[in-house]
Amino acid sequence: MKINQITLTDLRRMNGKEGLILQGCGGEIKEWMDGINKMLTDKGILLDNTKFEHVSVFQNDGVTCILYPFEDVLRKGSLEVVKTSEDNFNEGVEFHLYVTSLSGASIDLYATTNADGVAKFENVLVSGDKPYTLEEVNTADRYVVPKTQRVVIEWNKVTKKEVENKIIRGSIKGLKIDNETKENIEGALFGLFNINETEFTEETAILTAESNEEGIFTFENVPYGEYIVRELKPANGYLENEELYPVTISEDDEIIEITIENDKIPELGTTATIDGKKEFTVNGDITIDDVVSYKNLTVGKKYTVSGVLMDKSTGKAFLVDGKEVCSEVTFTPETADGEVTVSFTFDGSVITKDTEIVVFETLYRDETEIAVHADIEDKDQTVTIHPQPEPEKPQTGDNSNLGFWIGLGSVAVGGLIAFLIIKFKKKDEDDE
């Protein structure tokens, strides 16, 4: 056993060397050495048939410090961490291997995976009865952070540990309801899309799901990231909801809940009249009033009813001076069901024969067509217009007015006779 007395200056020259420094007061240095050798041998840290034979002693602030060099006396091994992941991004991942030694000193080692996804810790002191802790450092946000592992480093062996990175996955739970009644809607089809998607079809969707009788649809096992939920097909009797619903999966096993509302398809009914009548004879300008009854509109939303007159005989638009006769009314309903009147005025002189005119109506919301009432055979939509009758003219050889002319002649003859009687009577009075 050799004991060397050194100074702090000597200690500073031992750059790059490994060793154990113990501090204490009093006691024999040989007893210290024997005790340390026994403890490390019992723990399986010292190599077989080895012990500390050389120590260096120095003073620091009145405390005796003993330096045990680690040259060729400590058992060492290696650790290889094999990194795997769902998306095969395994290079450049950092790992931390650490433990508090028997002496109370902290051992902190770091290694980074290579192109093969392997991080190597070489010449690591054996564990003894206190395993190392292995943890992944700065795990990417898209992964579930792997649990720390306990690692036993064995003498002259390469210990291997596999660390898998699982992508964070969650679920999206949607509820489909009626906008007005809040009742559940069954049978609507939805798609899950990439956040940057611009074309929303079944073909471009990552996943699709249909609402059940409870109005619920789900997208399960959705990987970490940002997405868009959009309706692809509405349920029967409902308008399509074209709104985009952004969602983000950021935690493992989380459930994102969304509620999507739909409006019922509006129902239109029309009753066309002229001065409250279904038939009318031309007398100047003509105004057709079409009372449009509606159901299932959204209160407070702005709508437009646009109409056009149709010629029933041709099935084409009724034209005045070569132009269609159109009209529209914009309104905001105060109730879901109600009615609004659309009026069409045109010059009645264009009616030269009995004409049946049918009113076609289309309902728009936000410039989007949402309902049409266009049935050429619908009597409620139809009015009949008669032209103005022409005055009758007398015709040659027509005896229909013979009585008139005979009467007129009789009056004339009677007047002539009366005139002659009066004339002759006056002459007789003169002769007398």
C-alpha positions in Angstrom: 0.0 0.0 0.0 1.4 3.3 -1.0 0.3 6.7 0.3 1.3 9.8 -1.6 1.1 13.3 0.0 0.1 15.8 -2.7 -1.0 19.4 -2.9 -4.0 21.0 -4.6 -1.6 22.1 -7.3 -0.7 18.4 -7.9 -4.4 17.6 -7.9 -5.0 20.2 -10.7 -2.4 18.5 -12.8 -4.4 15.2 -12.8 -6.6 16.5 -15.6 -8.5 13.7 -17.4 -8.1 11.1 -14.6 -10.9 9.4 -12.8 -11.0 8.8 -9.2 -12.9 8.9 -5.9 -12.2 11.6 -3.3 -13.3 11.1 0.3 -13.1 13.8 2.9 -12.9 13.3 6.7 -11.4 14.2 9.9 -9.2 12.0 12.0 -8.7 8.3 11.7 -6.0 6.2 10.1 -5.7 6.4 6.3 -5.0 2.7 6.1 -8.3 2.0 7.9 -10.0 4.2 5.3 -8.5 2.3 2.5 -9.3 -1.1 3.9 -12.9 -0.1 4.5 -13.4 1.4 1.0 -11.8 -1.7 -0.7 -14.1 -4.0 1.3 -17.2 -2.1 0.5 -16.5 -1.8 -3.2 -15.6 -5.5 -3.4 -18.8 -6.5 -1.6 -20.8 -4.4 -4.1 -19.2 -6.1 -7.1 -17.7 -2.8 -8.3 -14.0 -3.6 -8.0 -12.6 -6.0 -10.5 -11.8 -9.5 -9.3 -8.7 -9.7 -7.2 -8.2 -6.0 -7.3 -8.3 -3.2 -4.7 -7.0 0.3 -4.3 -3.3 0.0 -3.7 -2.3 3.6 -4.2 -3.9 6.6 -2.7 -3.0 10.3 -2.6 -3.7 12.5 0.4 -4.0 16.3 0.5 -5.3 18.9 2.9 -8.2 21.3 2.1 -9.5 23.8 4.7 -8.3 21.6 7.5 -10.0 18.5 6.1 -8.1 15.4 5.0 -8.9 14.4 1.5 -8.1 10.9 0.1 -8.0 10.3 -3.6 -8.6 6.8 -4.9 -7.5 6.5 -8.6 -9.8 4.4 -10.8 -7.1 3.1 -13.1 -7.6 -0.6 -13.8 -9.6 -1.3 -10.7 -13.3 -0.6 -11.5 -15.7 -2.9 -13.3 -17.2 -1.3 -16.4 -19.7 -2.1 -19.1 -21.6 -0.5 -21.9 -25.2 0.3 -22.8 -26.8 0.6 -26.2 -30.2 2.2 -26.5 -32.1 1.2 -29.6 -34.7 3.8 -30.6 -37.8 2.9 -32.6 -40.9 5.0 -33.5 -44.1 4.7 -35.5 -43.0 7.2 -38.0 -39.3 6.0 -38.2 -37.8 9.3 -37.1 -35.0 7.7 -34.9 -31.9 9.7 -35.5 -30.7 12.6 -33.3 -32.7 11.6 -30.2 -30.9 12.3 -26.9 -30.8 10.0 -23.9 -29.7 10.7 -20.3 -28.2 7.9 -18.1 -27.6 8.8 -14.5 -27.2 7.5 -10.9 -25.9 8.5 -7.6 -22.8 6.5 -6.7 -22.1 4.8 -3.5 -19.9 7.7 -2.5 -22.8 10.1 -3.1 -21.4 11.5 -6.3 -23.7 12.0 -9.3 -22.9 10.2 -12.6 -24.6 11.9 -15.6 -24.0 10.6 -19.0 -25.6 11.6 -22.4 -25.7 10.0 -25.7 -27.5 10.7 -29.0 -28.9 8.2 -31.5 -27.1 7.7 -34.8 -28.6 7.1 -38.3 -29.5 3.6 -37.1 -31.3 4.9 -34.1 -28.7 3.6 -31.6 -27.3 5.7 -28.7 -24.1 4.2 -27.1 -22.9 4.6 -23.5 -19.4 3.1 -23.3 -17.1 2.4 -20.3 -19.8 2.9 -17.8 -19.3 1.8 -14.2 -21.2 -1.3 -13.3 -24.4 -0.7 -11.4 -23.8 -2.8 -8.4 -27.1 -3.0 -6.4 -28.2 0.5 -7.6 -29.3 0.5 -11.2 -29.0 3.5 -13.5 -31.9 5.6 -14.6 -32.4 6.0 -18.4 -34.7 8.7 -19.8 -35.3 10.2 -23.2 -34.5 13.9 -23.4 -36.6 16.6 -25.1 -39.1 14.1 -26.6 -40.9 15.5 -29.7 -44.3 16.9 -29.1 -46.0 14.3 -31.3 -44.8 11.4 -29.1 -45.9 10.0 -25.8 -43.0 10.6 -23.5 -41.5 7.2 -22.8 -41.3 6.1 -19.2 -37.9 6.1 -17.5 -36.2 2.8 -17.3 -34.0 1.1 -14.7 -30.8 -0.2 -16.3 -28.3 -2.6 -14.9 -24.8 -2.2 -16.3 -22.9 -5.5 -16.1 -19.1 -5.9 -16.1 -17.6 -6.3 -19.6 -21.0 -6.7 -21.2 -23.1 -4.6 -23.6 -26.5 -4.1 -22.2 -29.3 -3.3 -24.7 -32.4 -1.4 -24.1 -35.2 -0.6 -26.6 -37.1 2.6 -26.3 -40.2 3.0 -28.5 -41.8 6.3 -29.3 -45.5 6.0 -29.7 -47.3 8.8 -31.5 -49.9 10.6 -29.4 -53.4 9.5 -30.4 -56.9 10.7 -29.4 -60.5 10.6 -30.5 -63.0 13.1 -31.9 -66.6 12.8 -30.8 -69.3 14.7 -32.6 -72.9 15.4 -31.8 -75.3 16.1 -34.7 -78.5 18.1 -33.7 -81.3 20.1 -35.3 -80.6 23.8 -35.2 -84.1 24.7 -34.0 -85.3 21.7 -31.9 -81.9 20.5 -30.7 -83.0 17.0 -31.4 -80.5 14.4 -32.5 -80.0 13.8 -36.2 -79.2 10.3 -37.6 -77.6 9.5 -40.9 -75.4 12.5 -41.6 -71.9 11.7 -43.1 -68.8 13.4 -41.9 -65.1 13.5 -43.0 -61.9 14.1 -41.1 -59.4 16.1 -43.2 -55.8 17.3 -43.0 -55.7 20.9 -41.7 -54.4 22.1 -45.1 -57.1 20.3 -47.2 -59.2 22.4 -49.6 -61.2 19.8 -51.4 -63.7 18.1 -49.1 -64.9 14.8 -50.5 -65.0 11.2 -49.4 -62.0 10.5 -51.5 -59.8 13.1 -49.8 -61.0 12.4 -46.3 -58.6 10.6 -43.9 -61.6 9.0 -42.1 -65.4 9.1 -42.5 -68.1 8.5 -39.9 -71.9 8.6 -39.9 -74.1 9.9 -37.0 -76.1 7.2 -35.3 -79.6 7.3 -33.8 -78.3 9.3 -30.9 -76.7 11.8 -33.3 -73.2 10.7 -32.4 -70.3 10.1 -34.7 -66.7 9.4 -33.8 -63.2 9.4 -35.3 -61.0 7.1 -33.2 -57.2 6.6 -32.9 -56.5 9.9 -34.5 -52.7 10.7 -34.5 -51.3 13.9 -33.0 -51.9 17.0 -35.2 -54.4 19.5 -36.5 -57.4 18.5 -38.5 -60.7 19.7 -40.0 -64.1 18.1 -39.5 -66.7 18.8 -42.2 -70.1 17.4 -43.2 -70.0 15.5 -46.5 -73.7 14.4 -46.8 -76.6 15.8 -44.8 -79.3 13.6 -43.3 -82.6 13.3 -45.1 -84.6 16.4 -44.8 -81.7 18.6 -43.8 -79.5 21.2 -45.5 -75.8 20.5 -45.8 -73.7 22.3 -43.1 -70.6 23.6 -45.0 -68.9 25.0 -41.9 -65.4 23.8 -41.2 -64.6 22.6 -37.6 -60.9 22.7 -36.7 -59.7 20.2 -34.1 -56.3 19.5 -32.5 -55.1 16.2 -30.9 -52.3 17.2 -28.5 -52.6 14.7 -25.6 -52.7 10.9 -25.6 -56.1 9.4 -25.1 -57.8 12.8 -25.1 -61.4 13.1 -26.5 -62.3 16.2 -28.5 -66.0 16.9 -28.4 -67.8 19.1 -31.0 -71.5 19.8 -31.8 -72.7 20.4 -35.4 -76.1 21.9 -36.1 -78.2 21.5 -39.2 -81.2 23.4 -40.6 -84.1 21.5 -42.1 -84.7 21.9 -45.8 -87.3 24.7 -46.1 -90.7 23.9 -47.6 -92.3 26.3 -50.1 -95.9 26.6 -51.2 -97.3 29.3 -53.5 -100.7 30.7 -54.4 -100.8 33.0 -57.5 -103.7 35.3 -58.1 -104.7 38.5 -60.0 -106.8 40.8 -57.8 -107.5 37.8 -55.7 -108.8 35.8 -58.7 -107.4 32.7 -60.6 -108.8 34.0 -63.9 -108.6 37.5 -65.2 -109.5 39.5 -68.4 -107.0 42.0 -69.5 -107.7 45.6 -68.6 -104.4 47.5 -68.8 -101.3 46.5 -66.7 -101.5 43.1 -65.0 -100.1 42.4 -61.5 -99.7 38.8 -60.4 -99.4 38.4 -56.6 -97.8 35.2 -55.5 -98.2 34.4 -51.9 -95.2 32.2 -50.9 -95.7 30.2 -47.7 -92.6 28.8 -46.0 -91.6 26.4 -43.3 -88.4 25.6 -41.4 -86.6 28.9 -41.9 -84.1 30.1 -39.4 -85.3 33.0 -37.4 -83.1 36.1 -37.8 -81.4 34.9 -41.0 -81.8 36.9 -44.2 -83.5 35.1 -47.1 -84.5 36.0 -50.7 -87.4 34.6 -52.7 -86.8 35.0 -56.4 -89.6 34.3 -58.9 -90.1 34.1 -62.7 -93.3 33.7 -64.8 -93.6 30.7 -67.0 -95.8 30.0 -70.0 -97.6 26.7 -69.3 -98.3 26.0 -73.0 -94.5 26.1 -73.9 -93.0 25.2 -70.5 -90.6 28.1 -71.1 -90.3 31.6 -69.5 -93.1 34.0 -70.3 -91.6 36.9 -72.3 -92.5 40.6 -72.5 -90.6 42.5 -75.2 -88.3 39.5 -75.3 -87.4 39.6 -71.6 -88.4 37.4 -68.7 -90.7 38.7 -66.1 -88.9 38.4 -62.8 -89.3 39.6 -59.2 -87.8 39.0 -55.8 -88.3 39.9 -52.1 -85.6 39.9 -49.4 -86.8 39.3 -45.8 -85.8 38.2 -42.4 -88.3 35.8 -40.8 -89.4 36.4 -37.2 -90.8 32.8 -37.1 -89.8 29.6 -38.7 -93.1 29.3 -40.6 -94.8 32.2 -42.4 -95.5 33.7 -45.8 -94.3 36.5 -48.0 -95.8 38.0 -51.2 -93.9 38.4 -54.5 -95.5 40.6 -57.1 -95.0 40.6 -60.9 -96.3 43.5 -63.0 -96.3 43.7 -66.9 -98.2 45.2 -69.8 -101.4 43.3 -70.4 -101.5 44.2 -74.1 -99.1 41.3 -74.8 -101.9 38.9 -74.0 -103.6 38.2 -77.3 -105.1 34.8 -76.5 -106.0 32.8 -73.4 -102.8 32.3 -71.6 -102.0 30.2 -68.5 -99.1 31.6 -66.5 -97.3 29.6 -63.8 -95.1 31.2 -61.1 -91.8 29.5 -60.3 -90.1 30.5 -57.0 -86.6 29.8 -55.6 -85.5 30.5 -52.0 -81.9 31.7 -51.3 -79.9 32.1 -48.1 -76.5 33.8 -48.3 -76.8 33.6 -52.1 -77.1 29.8 -51.8 -80.2 28.1 -53.3 -81.9 26.1 -50.6 -85.4 25.4 -51.9 -87.4 25.5 -55.1 -91.1 25.4 -55.9 -91.4 24.9 -59.7 -94.2 22.7 -60.8 -95.6 23.5 -64.2 -98.8 21.5 -63.4 -99.4 23.1 -60.0 -102.8 24.8 -60.2 -102.0 26.9 -57.1 -99.1 28.5 -59.0 -101.2 29.1 -62.1 -103.4 32.0 -63.3 -105.4 32.2 -66.5 -105.5 35.5 -68.4 -108.0 36.3 -71.1 -107.4 39.0 -73.7 -109.7 42.1 -74.0 -112.7 41.2 -76.3 -112.9 43.2 -79.6 -116.2 45.3 -80.4 -118.6 43.6 -82.9 -119.0 45.0 -86.5 -122.1 44.8 -88.8 -121.6 42.6 -91.9 -123.3 42.7 -95.4 -126.3 40.2 -95.8 -126.7 40.0 -92.1 -130.4 40.0 -91.1 -129.7 40.1 -87.5 -130.5 43.9 -87.4 -133.5 43.8 -89.8 -136.0 44.6 -87.1 -134.0 47.7 -86.2 -134.0 49.0 -89.8 -137.7 48.2 -90.3 -138.6 50.0 -87.2 -136.5 53.0 -88.2 -138.2 53.1 -91.6 -141.7 52.8 -90.1 -141.0 55.8 -87.9 -139.8 57.8 -90.9 -142.9 56.9 -93.0 -145.2 57.7 -90.1 -143.6 61.1 -89.7 -144.0 61.9 -93.4 -147.7 60.9 -93.4 -148.3 63.1 -90.3 -146.6 65.9 -92.0 -148.7 65.7 -95.1 -152.0 65.5 -93.1 -151.1 68.6 -91.2 -150.1 70.3 -94.5 -153.4 69.5 -96.2 -155.5 70.5 -93.2 -153.9 73.9 -93.2 -154.7 74.4 -96.9 -158.4 73.6 -96.4 -158.5 76.2 -93.6 -157.1 78.8 -95.9 -159.7 78.0 -98.6 -162.5 78.7 -96.2 
